[in-house]
Amino acid sequence: MLLLLAVCWLASASRAVAQSADDVGAAFLYNFAKFVEWPAKSFPDAAAPITIGFVGKTPMADIFEQNVRGKTAAGREFLVKRLDGLAGAETCQMVFLTDASQAAALVGATKSKSILTVGLGDAFLSAGGMIAFSKDGARLVFDVNIDLVKAIELKPDPKLEKAARSVKHS
């Protein structure tokens, strides 16, 4: 019985850690939207929302959607799109990718468009992604390739670079 209780406790503790990483990741995505300015041509009109696409299954999409309800960035509301694959990514202003093996395809699909690409790990950055989440001990951190962000006419606020664990240049 004691062993069963210990296993149940460990399972719930690991879910809490995973949940908090998703909470932190969702907060980062919100702040990325606040710390990046998109050119007007990125939106169909002046009232269009900032569209965040989530490629793959991730609880972060639900958490993000709940957390941004009623909030804005640069006067725009948010729209969350859950994408099964890369189709539709080109209609977003920011795309979060959970599967690093699709990083090169995402970069190819969004190349030369003003779409902020966010993913997981160094492999994502190496494939041409712009911002990558990583674990640093128990903390979720991010690295940014600032040259790639600027190359597609996005204007990052200096706060983005200050908050990053590392700032890479192409």
Order of alpha helices (4+ residues) and beta strands (2+ residues): alpha-beta-beta-alpha-beta-beta-alpha-beta-alpha-beta-beta-alpha-beta-alpha-beta
